[in-house]
């Protein structure tokens, strides 16, 4: 990327709640936190942060359902030294001050609970409902109970299993000579064991709608509607990506227009599509006045039913495709975003090149989007979570609306 003025380094790792058992749920997330707690030569959290920041590097780490990412954005002149620090982090983290970090994570976990200890985090409840006892239904951050069991031996065992060549992708992007940086990265990361790739069991099919109501004293009702959807390698994945963008890719799209612009039912409504190796999930979330919840759901389901019956208009589809082309082209101006895109694609075994992914999405026509909507938007593979203040009649109306979808 010779025209930019900053470089990026990403390390994608095959970790996450997808690969955990209930007894160690959250260890991927806690391990990510502990990666900030020192490396050889920089043995404390402060010393490690200082080592990166003195190079102008912005270091961050995140854990997702089926992968984790270590990311650095850095002045190109300091990329080699940042590479050395990051490799050391992947090779031999010190895991110091475990008790202190547990306190930090415990505070993070409390954000999902009310004063009585009830889980009130809508997205977490929605995933539990959608995937049940399967690992995909477990929270990324785990629970207070599992957190209490994590110790240095558990962290070291986890690190040996996951921070291996077979489960890791290192991506460099920026204004440098690629062959030389590739050699440096290969040499520095060659100390890691090869290891083996991880697999995971697929969830069983969902055959009936799931509904959960959580009473809450907040000023609005939170509505979360999830559908099982195609996975990363499913032929319908590109069409489902476009379907999601027809629903929500800016304020001119279907959901915002129907619920906000035309009816004023909510301040915001959003859609999200995530695909994993063998399954995906398409979620729609809105917050509204308690009394408006049944109407919000009814109008949302009308939008979904219309897409399943008639598909998007040609104008809608062309607008969505144009935005995708612009967004993909923009990646070539943003080293951090490009490194993230390529690294995730390589780790997942899907198309890692923005140009090729763009062509893949441009090849989808309106009928394929309609067929994807018909496949996804079915009552029997839907999960609905409602958090708010609704009487029994309103709850029953929401359930009845959900059951009628696709009938």
BAVOVO-826344 format. One record per residue (C-alpha): residue in one letter; y, x, z negated; residue number from 1. Coordinates in steps of 0.1 Angstrom, whole numbers, plus 5000, padded with zeros to 4 digits. Each point is the difference from the previous one (the first is absolute). Layout:
+----+------+------+------+-----+
! aa !    Y !    X !    Z !   i !
+----+------+------+------+-----+
!  A !    Y !    X !    Z ! NUM !
...
+----+------+------+------+-----+
//
This chain:
+----+------+------+------+-----+
! aa !    Y !    X !    Z !   i !
+----+------+------+------+-----+
!  X ! 5000 ! 5000 ! 5000 !   1 !
!  X ! 5026 ! 5026 ! 5011 !   2 !
!  X ! 5030 ! 4976 ! 4998 !   3 !
!  X ! 4998 ! 4992 ! 4963 !   4 !
!  X ! 5013 ! 5020 ! 4971 !   5 !
!  X ! 4973 ! 4994 ! 4973 !   6 !
!  X ! 4962 ! 5004 ! 4998 !   7 !
!  X ! 4974 ! 4978 ! 4984 !   8 !
!  X ! 4966 ! 5007 ! 4984 !   9 !
!  X ! 4976 ! 4972 ! 4992 !  10 !
!  X ! 4965 ! 5002 ! 4984 !  11 !
!  X ! 4980 ! 4968 ! 5004 !  12 !
!  X ! 4970 ! 4998 ! 4977 !  13 !
!  X ! 4971 ! 4975 ! 4999 !  14 !
!  X ! 5006 ! 4986 ! 4965 !  15 !
!  X ! 5010 ! 4966 ! 4986 !  16 !
!  X ! 4986 ! 4970 ! 4982 !  17 !
!  X ! 4978 ! 4992 ! 5030 !  18 !
!  X ! 4978 ! 5030 ! 4990 !  19 !
!  X ! 5000 ! 4994 ! 4962 !  20 !
!  X ! 4976 ! 4982 ! 4976 !  21 !
!  X ! 5013 ! 4976 ! 4975 !  22 !
!  X ! 4995 ! 5025 ! 4972 !  23 !
!  X ! 5023 ! 5025 ! 5016 !  24 !
!  X ! 5024 ! 4976 ! 5018 !  25 !
!  X ! 5034 ! 5016 ! 5002 !  26 !
!  X ! 4989 ! 5037 ! 4999 !  27 !
!  X ! 5013 ! 5006 ! 5035 !  28 !
!  X ! 5034 ! 4988 ! 4989 !  29 !
!  X ! 4999 ! 5020 ! 4967 !  30 !
!  X ! 4989 ! 5031 ! 5018 !  31 !
!  X ! 5030 ! 4996 ! 5024 !  32 !
!  X ! 5023 ! 5000 ! 4969 !  33 !
!  X ! 4982 ! 5030 ! 4986 !  34 !
!  X ! 5007 ! 5020 ! 5032 !  35 !
!  X ! 5036 ! 5002 ! 4988 !  36 !
!  X ! 4989 ! 5018 ! 4968 !  37 !
!  X ! 4998 ! 5036 ! 5010 !  38 !
!  X ! 4983 ! 5026 ! 5023 !  39 !
!  X ! 4993 ! 5037 ! 4995 !  40 !
!  X ! 5033 ! 5019 ! 4996 !  41 !
!  X ! 5018 ! 4967 ! 4993 !  42 !
!  X ! 4981 ! 4987 ! 4970 !  43 !
!  X ! 5021 ! 4969 ! 4990 !  44 !
!  X ! 5013 ! 4969 ! 5017 !  45 !
!  X ! 5035 ! 5013 ! 4998 !  46 !
!  X ! 4991 ! 5035 ! 5014 !  47 !
!  X ! 4980 ! 4984 ! 5028 !  48 !
!  X ! 5029 ! 4977 ! 5009 !  49 !
!  X ! 5024 ! 5029 ! 4999 !  50 !
!  X ! 4978 ! 5021 ! 5023 !  51 !
!  X ! 5001 ! 4973 ! 5027 !  52 !
!  X ! 5037 ! 4990 ! 4995 !  53 !
!  X ! 5013 ! 5036 ! 5001 !  54 !
!  X ! 4986 ! 5001 ! 5036 !  55 !
!  X ! 5019 ! 4968 ! 5008 !  56 !
!  X ! 4967 ! 4981 ! 5001 !  57 !
!  X ! 4997 ! 4964 ! 4991 !  58 !
!  X ! 4964 ! 4996 ! 4987 !  59 !
!  X ! 4984 ! 4966 ! 4994 !  60 !
!  X ! 4965 ! 4986 ! 4996 !  61 !
!  X ! 4987 ! 4965 ! 5005 !  62 !
!  X ! 4966 ! 4982 ! 4995 !  63 !
!  X ! 4990 ! 4971 ! 5022 !  64 !
!  X ! 4968 ! 4979 ! 5001 !  65 !
!  X ! 4980 ! 5024 ! 5022 !  66 !
!  X ! 5020 ! 5032 ! 5001 !  67 !
!  X ! 5026 ! 5022 ! 4983 !  68 !
!  X ! 5029 ! 5020 ! 5014 !  69 !
!  X ! 5018 ! 5031 ! 4989 !  70 !
!  X ! 5032 ! 5004 ! 5019 !  71 !
!  X ! 5027 ! 5026 ! 5003 !  72 !
!  X ! 5032 ! 5000 ! 5020 !  73 !
!  X ! 5015 ! 5035 ! 5001 !  74 !
!  X ! 5024 ! 5023 ! 5018 !  75 !
!  X ! 4980 ! 5016 ! 5028 !  76 !
!  X ! 5008 ! 5035 ! 4987 !  77 !
!  X ! 4981 ! 4992 ! 4968 !  78 !
!  X ! 4970 ! 4982 ! 5015 !  79 !
!  X ! 4976 ! 5029 ! 4996 !  80 !
!  X ! 5008 ! 5004 ! 4963 !  81 !
!  X ! 4997 ! 4962 ! 4996 !  82 !
!  X ! 4966 ! 5002 ! 5017 !  83 !
!  X ! 4989 ! 5026 ! 4975 !  84 !
!  X ! 5010 ! 4978 ! 4970 !  85 !
!  X ! 4984 ! 4969 ! 5015 !  86 !
!  X ! 4967 ! 5018 ! 5007 !  87 !
!  X ! 5000 ! 5013 ! 4964 !  88 !
!  X ! 5005 ! 4965 ! 4989 !  89 !
!  X ! 4969 ! 4988 ! 5020 !  90 !
!  X ! 4980 ! 5030 ! 4989 !  91 !
!  X ! 5006 ! 5004 ! 4963 !  92 !
!  X ! 5023 ! 4975 ! 4981 !  93 !
!  X ! 5002 ! 5008 ! 4963 !  94 !
!  X ! 4998 ! 4964 ! 4986 !  95 !
!  X ! 5022 ! 5009 ! 4971 !  96 !
!  X ! 5016 ! 4975 ! 4976 !  97 !
!  X ! 4976 ! 4972 ! 5007 !  98 !
!  X ! 5011 ! 4980 ! 4969 !  99 !
!  X ! 5036 ! 5000 ! 5011 ! 100 !
!  X ! 4991 ! 4989 ! 5036 ! 101 !
!  X ! 4979 ! 4972 ! 4985 ! 102 !
!  X ! 5030 ! 4987 ! 4983 ! 103 !
!  X ! 5019 ! 4999 ! 5032 ! 104 !
!  X ! 4972 ! 4982 ! 5019 ! 105 !
!  X ! 4996 ! 4976 ! 4971 ! 106 !
!  X ! 5037 ! 4990 ! 5003 ! 107 !
!  X ! 4994 ! 4995 ! 5038 ! 108 !
!  X ! 4970 ! 4977 ! 4993 ! 109 !
!  X ! 5020 ! 4979 ! 4975 ! 110 !
!  X ! 5023 ! 4989 ! 5029 ! 111 !
!  X ! 4971 ! 4977 ! 5012 ! 112 !
!  X ! 4996 ! 4981 ! 4968 ! 113 !
!  X ! 5020 ! 4975 ! 4980 ! 114 !
!  X ! 5007 ! 5002 ! 4963 ! 115 !
!  X ! 4967 ! 4983 ! 4992 ! 116 !
!  X ! 4980 ! 5026 ! 5020 ! 117 !
!  X ! 4993 ! 4977 ! 5029 ! 118 !
!  X ! 4999 ! 5015 ! 5035 ! 119 !
!  X ! 5029 ! 4985 ! 5019 ! 120 !
!  X ! 5003 ! 5024 ! 5029 ! 121 !
!  X ! 4996 ! 4978 ! 5031 ! 122 !
!  X ! 4987 ! 5026 ! 5025 ! 123 !
!  X ! 4974 ! 5012 ! 4975 ! 124 !
!  X ! 4987 ! 4965 ! 4993 ! 125 !
!  X ! 5000 ! 4992 ! 5037 ! 126 !
!  X ! 4978 ! 5030 ! 5008 ! 127 !
!  X ! 4976 ! 4991 ! 4972 ! 128 !
!  X ! 4997 ! 4965 ! 5013 ! 129 !
!  X ! 4996 ! 5011 ! 5036 ! 130 !
!  X ! 4973 ! 5026 ! 4994 ! 131 !
!  X ! 4984 ! 4989 ! 4967 ! 132 !
!  X ! 4979 ! 5026 ! 4982 ! 133 !
!  X ! 5001 ! 5024 ! 5030 ! 134 !
!  X ! 5019 ! 5032 ! 4996 ! 135 !
!  X ! 5027 ! 4988 ! 5023 ! 136 !
!  X ! 5009 ! 4975 ! 4974 ! 137 !
!  X ! 5006 ! 5026 ! 4973 ! 138 !
!  X ! 5035 ! 5011 ! 4991 ! 139 !
!  X ! 5011 ! 5034 ! 5014 ! 140 !
!  X ! 5014 ! 5010 ! 4966 ! 141 !
!  X ! 4970 ! 4989 ! 4980 ! 142 !
!  X ! 5002 ! 4985 ! 4966 ! 143 !
!  X ! 5011 ! 5011 ! 4965 ! 144 !
!  X ! 4964 ! 5001 ! 4990 ! 145 !
!  X ! 4989 ! 5023 ! 5029 ! 146 !
!  X ! 5031 ! 5022 ! 4995 ! 147 !
!  X ! 4990 ! 5007 ! 4964 ! 148 !
!  X ! 4967 ! 5016 ! 5012 ! 149 !
!  X ! 5014 ! 5025 ! 5024 ! 150 !
!  X ! 4999 ! 5037 ! 4989 ! 151 !
!  X ! 5000 ! 5035 ! 5014 ! 152 !
!  X ! 4963 ! 5001 ! 5009 ! 153 !
!  X ! 5003 ! 4967 ! 5018 ! 154 !
!  X ! 5030 ! 5011 ! 5019 ! 155 !
!  X ! 4984 ! 5033 ! 5010 ! 156 !
!  X ! 4968 ! 4982 ! 5012 ! 157 !
!  X ! 5021 ! 4976 ! 5020 ! 158 !
!  X ! 5020 ! 5028 ! 5016 ! 159 !
!  X ! 4968 ! 5019 ! 5010 ! 160 !
!  X ! 4986 ! 4969 ! 5017 ! 161 !
!  X ! 5031 ! 4989 ! 5019 ! 162 !
!  X ! 5022 ! 5030 ! 5007 ! 163 !
!  X ! 4976 ! 5014 ! 5026 ! 164 !
!  X ! 5003 ! 5008 ! 5037 ! 165 !
!  X ! 4979 ! 4970 ! 5010 ! 166 !
!  X ! 5024 ! 4976 ! 4983 ! 167 !
!  X ! 5034 ! 5016 ! 5008 ! 168 !
!  X ! 5025 ! 5002 ! 5028 ! 169 !
!  X ! 5029 ! 5024 ! 4999 ! 170 !
!  X ! 5029 ! 4992 ! 5024 ! 171 !
!  X ! 5030 ! 5021 ! 5008 ! 172 !
!  X ! 5030 ! 4987 ! 5020 ! 173 !
!  X ! 5033 ! 5016 ! 5008 ! 174 !
!  X ! 5019 ! 5027 ! 5020 ! 175 !
!  X ! 4974 ! 5029 ! 4998 ! 176 !
!  X ! 4975 ! 5018 ! 5022 ! 177 !
!  X ! 4969 ! 4977 ! 4996 ! 178 !
!  X ! 4972 ! 5026 ! 5006 ! 179 !
!  X ! 5014 ! 5024 ! 4974 ! 180 !
!  X ! 5004 ! 4973 ! 4973 ! 181 !
!  X ! 4965 ! 4986 ! 5008 ! 182 !
!  X ! 4986 ! 5035 ! 4994 ! 183 !
!  X ! 5018 ! 5003 ! 4967 ! 184 !
!  X ! 4989 ! 4965 ! 4988 ! 185 !
!  X ! 4964 ! 5007 ! 5011 ! 186 !
!  X ! 4999 ! 5033 ! 4981 ! 187 !
!  X ! 5016 ! 4986 ! 4969 ! 188 !
!  X ! 4979 ! 4969 ! 4997 ! 189 !
!  X ! 4968 ! 5017 ! 5009 ! 190 !
!  X ! 4994 ! 5007 ! 4962 ! 191 !
!  X ! 4991 ! 4963 ! 4996 ! 192 !
!  X ! 4963 ! 4990 ! 5001 ! 193 !
!  X ! 4989 ! 4981 ! 5031 ! 194 !
!  X ! 4985 ! 4971 ! 4979 ! 195 !
!  X ! 4989 ! 4968 ! 5017 ! 196 !
!  X ! 5017 ! 4969 ! 5012 ! 197 !
!  X ! 5000 ! 4969 ! 4978 ! 198 !
!  X ! 4987 ! 4966 ! 5010 ! 199 !
!  X ! 5004 ! 4966 ! 4983 ! 200 !
!  X ! 4982 ! 4967 ! 5001 ! 201 !
!  X ! 5016 ! 4972 ! 5020 ! 202 !
!  X ! 5010 ! 4969 ! 4982 ! 203 !
!  X ! 4979 ! 4969 ! 5005 ! 204 !
!  X ! 5015 ! 4973 ! 5022 ! 205 !
!  X ! 5023 ! 4974 ! 4984 ! 206 !
!  X ! 4986 ! 4965 ! 5006 ! 207 !
!  X ! 5023 ! 4977 ! 4979 ! 208 !
!  X ! 5037 ! 4999 ! 4992 ! 209 !
!  X ! 5011 ! 5015 ! 4968 ! 210 !
!  X ! 5029 ! 4987 ! 4978 ! 211 !
!  X ! 5015 ! 5012 ! 4968 ! 212 !
!  X ! 5030 ! 4987 ! 4981 ! 213 !
!  X ! 5017 ! 5021 ! 4973 ! 214 !
!  X ! 5026 ! 4983 ! 4978 ! 215 !
!  X ! 5031 ! 5020 ! 4996 ! 216 !
!  X ! 5035 ! 4993 ! 4986 ! 217 !
!  X ! 5019 ! 5018 ! 5027 ! 218 !
!  X ! 5028 ! 4983 ! 5020 ! 219 !
!  X ! 4979 ! 4999 ! 5032 ! 220 !
!  X ! 4965 ! 4994 ! 5012 ! 221 !
!  X ! 4982 ! 5029 ! 5018 ! 222 !
!  X ! 4977 ! 4990 ! 5028 ! 223 !
!  X ! 4975 ! 5025 ! 5014 ! 224 !
!  X ! 4977 ! 4990 ! 5029 ! 225 !
!  X ! 4974 ! 5024 ! 5012 ! 226 !
!  X ! 4974 ! 4999 ! 5028 ! 227 !
!  X ! 4971 ! 5023 ! 5008 ! 228 !
!  X ! 5009 ! 5017 ! 5032 ! 229 !
!  X ! 4985 ! 5026 ! 5025 ! 230 !
!  X ! 4995 ! 5036 ! 4988 ! 231 !
!  X ! 5012 ! 5033 ! 5016 ! 232 !
!  X ! 4973 ! 5002 ! 5026 ! 233 !
!  X ! 4998 ! 4963 ! 5009 ! 234 !
!  X ! 5009 ! 4991 ! 5036 ! 235 !
!  X ! 5024 ! 4974 ! 4986 ! 236 !
!  X ! 5019 ! 5024 ! 4978 ! 237 !
!  X ! 5028 ! 5007 ! 5026 ! 238 !
!  X ! 5005 ! 4962 ! 5006 ! 239 !
!  X ! 5001 ! 4994 ! 4963 ! 240 !
!  X ! 5027 ! 5027 ! 4996 ! 241 !
!  X ! 5021 ! 4981 ! 5026 ! 242 !
!  X ! 4992 ! 4967 ! 4983 ! 243 !
!  X ! 5015 ! 5013 ! 4968 ! 244 !
!  X ! 5031 ! 5012 ! 5018 ! 245 !
!  X ! 5005 ! 4967 ! 5016 ! 246 !
!  X ! 5000 ! 4985 ! 4965 ! 247 !
!  X ! 5022 ! 5027 ! 4984 ! 248 !
!  X ! 5017 ! 5029 ! 5018 ! 249 !
!  X ! 5036 ! 4992 ! 4993 ! 250 !
!  X ! 5020 ! 4969 ! 4992 ! 251 !
!  X ! 4996 ! 4985 ! 5035 ! 252 !
!  X ! 4962 ! 4995 ! 4996 ! 253 !
!  X ! 4980 ! 4969 ! 4993 ! 254 !
!  X ! 4997 ! 4999 ! 4962 ! 255 !
!  X ! 5036 ! 5009 ! 4992 ! 256 !
!  X ! 5013 ! 4975 ! 5026 ! 257 !
!  X ! 4979 ! 4971 ! 4988 ! 258 !
!  X ! 5003 ! 5005 ! 4963 ! 259 !
!  X ! 5034 ! 5016 ! 4995 ! 260 !
!  X ! 5023 ! 4995 ! 5031 ! 261 !
!  X ! 4990 ! 4964 ! 5008 ! 262 !
!  X ! 4991 ! 4986 ! 4966 ! 263 !
!  X ! 5015 ! 5022 ! 4973 ! 264 !
!  X ! 4968 ! 4999 ! 4979 ! 265 !
!  X ! 5000 ! 5036 ! 4989 ! 266 !
!  X ! 5021 ! 5031 ! 5001 ! 267 !
!  X ! 4973 ! 5021 ! 5016 ! 268 !
!  X ! 4965 ! 4997 ! 5013 ! 269 !
!  X ! 4978 ! 5029 ! 5011 ! 270 !
!  X ! 4967 ! 5008 ! 5017 ! 271 !
!  X ! 4978 ! 5031 ! 4997 ! 272 !
!  X ! 4969 ! 5010 ! 5018 ! 273 !
!  X ! 4978 ! 5028 ! 4987 ! 274 !
!  X ! 4968 ! 5011 ! 5016 ! 275 !
!  X ! 4972 ! 5021 ! 4985 ! 276 !
!  X ! 4968 ! 5014 ! 5015 ! 277 !
!  X ! 4981 ! 4968 ! 5001 ! 278 !
!  X ! 5024 ! 4971 ! 4990 ! 279 !
!  X ! 5037 ! 4993 ! 4999 ! 280 !
!  X ! 5023 ! 4976 ! 4982 ! 281 !
!  X ! 5031 ! 4981 ! 5012 ! 282 !
!  X ! 5023 ! 4988 ! 4973 ! 283 !
!  X ! 5030 ! 4977 ! 4999 ! 284 !
!  X ! 5023 ! 5000 ! 4969 ! 285 !
!  X ! 5029 ! 4978 ! 4991 ! 286 !
!  X ! 5020 ! 4991 ! 4969 ! 287 !
!  X ! 5018 ! 4967 ! 4996 ! 288 !
!  X ! 5012 ! 4973 ! 4976 ! 289 !
!  X ! 4970 ! 4985 ! 4982 ! 290 !
!  X ! 5005 ! 4966 ! 5015 ! 291 !
!  X ! 5000 ! 5015 ! 5035 ! 292 !
!  X ! 4966 ! 5017 ! 4998 ! 293 !
!  X ! 4980 ! 4973 ! 5018 ! 294 !
!  X ! 5025 ! 4997 ! 5028 ! 295 !
!  X ! 5001 ! 5038 ! 5004 ! 296 !
!  X ! 4962 ! 5002 ! 5003 ! 297 !
!  X ! 5000 ! 4970 ! 5024 ! 298 !
!  X ! 5026 ! 5015 ! 5023 ! 299 !
!  X ! 4982 ! 5034 ! 4999 ! 300 !
!  X ! 4967 ! 4984 ! 5009 ! 301 !
!  X ! 5017 ! 4981 ! 5029 ! 302 !
!  X ! 5012 ! 5034 ! 5014 ! 303 !
!  X ! 4965 ! 5014 ! 4997 ! 304 !
!  X ! 4983 ! 4970 ! 5016 ! 305 !
!  X ! 5024 ! 5000 ! 5029 ! 306 !
!  X ! 4993 ! 5037 ! 5007 ! 307 !
!  X ! 4962 ! 4993 ! 4998 ! 308 !
!  X ! 5004 ! 4971 ! 5025 ! 309 !
!  X ! 5026 ! 5012 ! 5024 ! 310 !
!  X ! 5006 ! 5037 ! 4993 ! 311 !
!  X ! 5034 ! 5017 ! 5002 ! 312 !
!  X ! 5024 ! 4994 ! 5028 ! 313 !
!  X ! 5004 ! 5026 ! 5026 ! 314 !
!  X ! 5036 ! 5007 ! 4988 ! 315 !
!  X ! 4987 ! 5005 ! 4964 ! 316 !
!  X ! 4973 ! 5024 ! 5011 ! 317 !
!  X ! 5024 ! 5020 ! 5022 ! 318 !
!  X ! 5025 ! 5003 ! 4972 ! 319 !
!  X ! 4973 ! 5012 ! 4976 ! 320 !
!  X ! 4987 ! 5025 ! 5025 ! 321 !
!  X ! 5035 ! 5014 ! 5007 ! 322 !
!  X ! 5005 ! 5005 ! 4962 ! 323 !
!  X ! 4966 ! 5018 ! 4998 ! 324 !
!  X ! 5010 ! 5023 ! 5029 ! 325 !
!  X ! 5033 ! 5009 ! 4983 ! 326 !
!  X ! 4984 ! 5005 ! 4966 ! 327 !
!  X ! 4973 ! 5023 ! 5015 ! 328 !
!  X ! 5026 ! 5020 ! 5020 ! 329 !
!  X ! 5021 ! 5004 ! 4968 ! 330 !
!  X ! 4971 ! 5018 ! 4984 ! 331 !
!  X ! 5008 ! 5030 ! 5022 ! 332 !
!  X ! 5033 ! 5004 ! 4981 ! 333 !
!  X ! 4984 ! 4998 ! 4966 ! 334 !
!  X ! 4976 ! 5028 ! 4990 ! 335 !
!  X ! 4989 ! 4983 ! 4967 ! 336 !
!  X ! 4992 ! 4967 ! 5016 ! 337 !
!  X ! 4982 ! 5016 ! 5030 ! 338 !
!  X ! 4979 ! 5022 ! 4977 ! 339 !
!  X ! 4990 ! 4969 ! 4980 ! 340 !
!  X ! 4991 ! 4980 ! 5031 ! 341 !
!  X ! 4979 ! 5028 ! 5016 ! 342 !
!  X ! 4983 ! 5009 ! 4967 ! 343 !
!  X ! 4990 ! 4965 ! 4992 ! 344 !
!  X ! 4986 ! 4995 ! 5035 ! 345 !
!  X ! 4979 ! 5031 ! 4999 ! 346 !
!  X ! 4987 ! 4992 ! 4965 ! 347 !
!  X ! 4990 ! 4965 ! 5010 ! 348 !
!  X ! 4985 ! 5009 ! 5033 ! 349 !
!  X ! 5025 ! 4977 ! 5019 ! 350 !
!  X ! 5025 ! 5009 ! 5027 ! 351 !
!  X ! 5023 ! 5027 ! 4984 ! 352 !
!  X ! 5024 ! 5005 ! 5029 ! 353 !
!  X ! 5031 ! 4977 ! 5000 ! 354 !
!  X ! 5001 ! 4999 ! 5039 ! 355 !
!  X ! 4963 ! 4989 ! 5002 ! 356 !
!  X ! 5004 ! 4975 ! 4972 ! 357 !
!  X ! 5030 ! 4985 ! 5018 ! 358 !
!  X ! 4980 ! 4996 ! 5032 ! 359 !
!  X ! 4972 ! 4984 ! 4980 ! 360 !
!  X ! 5024 ! 4974 ! 4985 ! 361 !
!  X ! 5018 ! 4994 ! 5034 ! 362 !
!  X ! 4967 ! 4991 ! 5015 ! 363 !
!  X ! 4996 ! 4969 ! 4977 ! 364 !
!  X ! 5010 ! 4967 ! 5017 ! 365 !
!  X ! 5010 ! 4967 ! 4985 ! 366 !
!  X ! 4964 ! 4985 ! 5003 ! 367 !
!  X ! 4986 ! 5029 ! 4979 ! 368 !
!  X ! 5026 ! 4994 ! 4973 ! 369 !
!  X ! 4992 ! 4963 ! 5000 ! 370 !
!  X ! 4963 ! 5007 ! 4998 ! 371 !
!  X ! 5006 ! 5024 ! 4971 ! 372 !
!  X ! 5020 ! 4973 ! 4982 ! 373 !
!  X ! 4972 ! 4975 ! 5005 ! 374 !
!  X ! 4975 ! 5025 ! 4986 ! 375 !
!  X ! 5021 ! 5010 ! 4970 ! 376 !
!  X ! 5017 ! 4967 ! 4989 ! 377 !
!  X ! 4971 ! 4981 ! 4987 ! 378 !
!  X ! 4998 ! 4983 ! 4966 ! 379 !
!  X ! 4966 ! 5014 ! 4991 ! 380 !
!  X ! 5013 ! 5036 ! 5001 ! 381 !
!  X ! 5033 ! 4993 ! 4982 ! 382 !
!  X ! 5011 ! 5008 ! 4965 ! 383 !
!  X ! 5031 ! 4984 ! 4984 ! 384 !
!  X ! 5017 ! 5011 ! 4968 ! 385 !
!  X ! 5028 ! 4980 ! 4985 ! 386 !
!  X ! 5020 ! 5014 ! 4970 ! 387 !
!  X ! 5027 ! 4977 ! 4986 ! 388 !
!  X ! 5006 ! 4966 ! 4983 ! 389 !
!  X ! 4982 ! 4973 ! 5018 ! 390 !
!  X ! 4984 ! 4968 ! 4987 ! 391 !
!  X ! 4964 ! 4990 ! 5008 ! 392 !
!  X ! 5011 ! 4978 ! 5029 ! 393 !
!  X ! 5018 ! 5028 ! 5017 ! 394 !
!  X ! 4971 ! 5024 ! 4995 ! 395 !
!  X ! 4976 ! 4974 ! 5015 ! 396 !
!  X ! 5023 ! 4996 ! 5030 ! 397 !
!  X ! 5000 ! 5037 ! 5006 ! 398 !
!  X ! 4962 ! 5002 ! 4999 ! 399 !
!  X ! 4997 ! 4970 ! 5024 ! 400 !
!  X ! 5024 ! 5016 ! 5025 ! 401 !
!  X ! 4980 ! 5033 ! 4998 ! 402 !
!  X ! 4967 ! 4982 ! 5007 ! 403 !
!  X ! 5013 ! 4982 ! 5030 ! 404 !
!  X ! 5010 ! 5032 ! 5019 ! 405 !
!  X ! 4981 ! 5003 ! 5032 ! 406 !
!  X ! 4983 ! 4966 ! 4996 ! 407 !
+----+------+------+------+-----+
//
